[in-house]
Amino acid sequence: MSKETEQLLKQAEQVYKKNLTNECWFERAIFLSWYCSLGDCTFCYMSTQKNKIKNPALAKRKLSSILAEILITKKMNWKVEFLSAGYGAHKLEELQEIVKKSSIVAGEKLWLNIGYLTEAQIKPLLPYIKGVSVSLETVNWKLRKEVCPSKPVAPLFKTLKLADKYKLKKAITIIIGLGETEEDLNELFKFVEKYKIDRITFYALNPHTGTPFTTGPDKEYYLQWITNTRIRFPKLEIIAGTWVNRLDELHLLLRAGANAFTKLPALKLVGGKDASKIEAEVRLAHRKLNGGFNKFPKANWKREISALKLEKALKSDIYTKLQQYLKRKERLH
């Protein structure tokens, strides 16, 4: 690692320790569907699937599956990063039911990341959401038009302004490795200040087969974005995305100033060799991990589900789905 990067890491680490707690945690994005009516963001997995999906309704997850995943996430002491879906995947009434029941199972209001939101869409969801996250992807606006040709930024800006009106928290997601440069950092800083962003999730581009991208960003380049953002915004919540093939850098992402990490296929990793690696990386960063990866918690799942304020048939479906998750996990190990 270069001397410049190491110096930035030390500076960011000092800023973090001075302003934030020693704790860190894992956040799991909960996907509601695998369909997007736009489907042409050049880096996105959904862009490779759109033409294969003849009936978009079949690309939506069952409610019981979503809620079972949230329940496991809660019991693992992970956090729900946000509820996420592609554009046009759900009607408002359907989305409202999903968000409401997800909030009930999680025991708290949740973040929502489903693209543009109008006032008519936000208002019925207010009892169940704490904030909105918009997928900005990059603040290099010329580049953004190329990688997200059907997703203009103006409606996203309006969504953030609506969040202010209804006193919701605001978050953005940024992908590093799309073709932006370090010179774009200043534009990110201006955006955070202008819209008073509460939270940023950074992702290192994870190339998908069928897209034009073949490699993710260099480790030091990825760290530059997180360290500089932490130094500029000492109390901003920063979530860093990583992947199984990048676990060696997890301790560096935490040293760089990330509060938490995300993106990992966590349910598949519990109890496996990578579980110990994750926990070792956290220790290497001298941080305390809330939750863990070494084993599923012992729980009376029937009692946990029975206590939920949901209809009986749905609770039965959640229990069935949860057992499928756990049995699948046993087969993997």
Secondary structure, 3 states (H helix, E strand, C coil): CCHHHHHHHHHHHHHHHHHCCCEEEEEEEEECECCCCCCCCCCCHHHHHHHHCCCHHHHECCHHHHHHHHHHHHHCCCEEEEEECCCCCCCHHHHHHHHHHHHHHHCCCEEEECCCCCHHHHHHHCCCEEEEEEEEECCCHHHHHHHCCCCCCHHHHHHHHHHHHCCCEEEEEEEECCCCCHHHHHHHHHHHHHHCCCEEEEEECCCCCCCCCCCCCCHHHHHHHHHHHHHHCCCCEEEEECCHHHHHHHHHHHHCCCCEEECCCHHHHCCCHHHHHHHHHHHHCCCEEECCCCCCCCCCHHHHHHCCCCCHHHHHHHHHHHHHHHHHHHHHC
